[in-house]
Amino acid sequence: MSATRLASSTLDSDSFRAIADLAYRESGLTLADKKATMIQSRLRHRLRILGLPDFAAYCAYIQSENGQEEHPHLISALTTNVSHFFRESHHFDTLGKLVAKRLPDLRAGGCLRIWSAGCSNGQEPLSIAMTLLDHAPDMHKLDLRILATDIDASVINFAREGVYPDRLMSGVSDEMRARFFTRHTASAGGESGYAAKSEIKGMIRYNPLNLLKEWPMRSQFDVIFCRNVVIYFDVETQCRLWPRMHQLLRPDGVLFLGHSERIAQPEKFGFRVGEPTTYRPL
Ligand SMILES: C[S@@+](CC[C@H](N)C(=O)[O-])C[C@H]1O[C@@H](n2cnc3c(N)ncnc32)[C@H](O)[C@@H]1O
């Protein structure tokens, strides 16, 4: 198969539907028709790797038994992983206040558990770790832990490495860079960057987790960050998530959503709205 033919393969409407249906079933992503060009360009790379002639062949493959192993790659190609350090900084102000309030209890042997659900490349959980350390310099003596999960194993691997090219470092002040990162001269793509120090990386446990599937966590969290994730889900999928989030949140806990996300009728799911995009159990 010539590279030119592979590269020019166009996404026909049947293939679009099959891919969109599979993405919805497996991950909750809703892909509107207007996303066809985006899907086409993101998946051409997969066709090339698999040596498949066109999207019809790709769809036959993903629907076959052997093609199951392609599903994570398909989902990874279709998810949007954009993130920033200290994105929506007001959430980190709220987190800082919460930590300050809980410090006496923590110093008396209590624990603080935080979940970054849909953590992408780790900028969100690292921002959480820096905020905690900023408020609790004696943190190494305290029981603070951050769980960071994402459906996309490739971003989890990136996050575990914790090396960020310069272009991804905006939002981290010079003071924080000096305190929590070391200069890294040749990161993944040969770009210079910064490596997160073990002081912050060590506070985070990274695991792949699909929000639509079973969650292995049994104990509750004080804080859940689930930001800029459910925006890709339809209302039905979102409404299945809220009771599960509520169940995993301590009665005095906080749930943060992204700036364009909201829980419609929060009281129906046991939440009240606090500050913008901040929900607390009723
Ligand atoms: C735009 S990023 C948001 C990253 C970070 N929370 C933030 O606000 O900067 C959305 C992330 O949600 C993840 N995601 C999408 N569907 C998911 C699912 N069903 N389960 C878990 N993570 C999912 C994607 O892989 C992606 O990394």
The ligand as an SDF file (V2000), in Angstrom:
LIG
                    3D

 27 29  0  0  0  0  0  0  0  0999 V2000
   -9.1080   18.2770   28.4050 C   0  0  0  0  0  0  0  0  0  0  0  0
   -8.3590   17.0510   29.4440 S   0  0  0  0  0  0  0  0  0  0  0  0
   -8.5680   17.8030   31.0430 C   0  0  0  0  0  0  0  0  0  0  0  0
   -7.3140   17.7020   31.8860 C   0  0  0  0  0  0  0  0  0  0  0  0
   -7.4090   18.3960   33.2530 C   0  0  0  0  0  0  0  0  0  0  0  0
   -8.4510   17.8220   34.0520 N   0  0  0  0  0  0  0  0  0  0  0  0
   -7.6170   19.8810   33.0890 C   0  0  0  0  0  0  0  0  0  0  0  0
   -8.6910   20.3760   33.3540 O   0  0  0  0  0  0  0  0  0  0  0  0
   -6.6710   20.5540   32.6650 O   0  0  0  0  0  0  0  0  0  0  0  0
   -9.6180   15.7780   29.4610 C   0  0  0  0  0  0  0  0  0  0  0  0
   -9.0650   14.4080   29.8930 C   0  0  0  0  0  0  0  0  0  0  0  0
  -10.1790   13.5440   30.1540 O   0  0  0  0  0  0  0  0  0  0  0  0
   -9.7940   12.2390   29.7730 C   0  0  0  0  0  0  0  0  0  0  0  0
  -11.0080   11.4080   29.5690 N   0  0  0  0  0  0  0  0  0  0  0  0
  -11.9060   11.4570   28.5560 C   0  0  0  0  0  0  0  0  0  0  0  0
  -12.8310   10.4970   28.7030 N   0  0  0  0  0  0  0  0  0  0  0  0
  -12.5300    9.8350   29.8410 C   0  0  0  0  0  0  0  0  0  0  0  0
  -13.1150    8.7210   30.5260 C   0  0  0  0  0  0  0  0  0  0  0  0
  -14.2130    8.0930   30.0660 N   0  0  0  0  0  0  0  0  0  0  0  0
  -12.5280    8.2960   31.6660 N   0  0  0  0  0  0  0  0  0  0  0  0
  -11.4220    8.9150   32.1460 C   0  0  0  0  0  0  0  0  0  0  0  0
  -10.8090    9.9570   31.5450 N   0  0  0  0  0  0  0  0  0  0  0  0
  -11.3660   10.4160   30.3970 C   0  0  0  0  0  0  0  0  0  0  0  0
   -8.9950   12.4600   28.5020 C   0  0  0  0  0  0  0  0  0  0  0  0
   -8.1500   11.3730   28.2060 O   0  0  0  0  0  0  0  0  0  0  0  0
   -8.2340   13.7500   28.8170 C   0  0  0  0  0  0  0  0  0  0  0  0
   -6.9340   13.4970   29.2760 O   0  0  0  0  0  0  0  0  0  0  0  0
  1  2  1  0
  2  3  1  0
  2 10  1  0
  3  4  1  0
  4  5  1  0
  5  6  1  0
  5  7  1  0
  7  8  2  0
  7  9  1  0
 10 11  1  0
 11 12  1  0
 11 26  1  0
 12 13  1  0
 13 14  1  0
 13 24  1  0
 14 15  1  0
 14 23  1  0
 15 16  2  0
 16 17  1  0
 17 18  1  0
 17 23  2  0
 18 19  1  0
 18 20  2  0
 20 21  1  0
 21 22  2  0
 22 23  1  0
 24 25  1  0
 24 26  1  0
 26 27  1  0
M  CHG  2   2   1   9  -1
M  END
$$$$
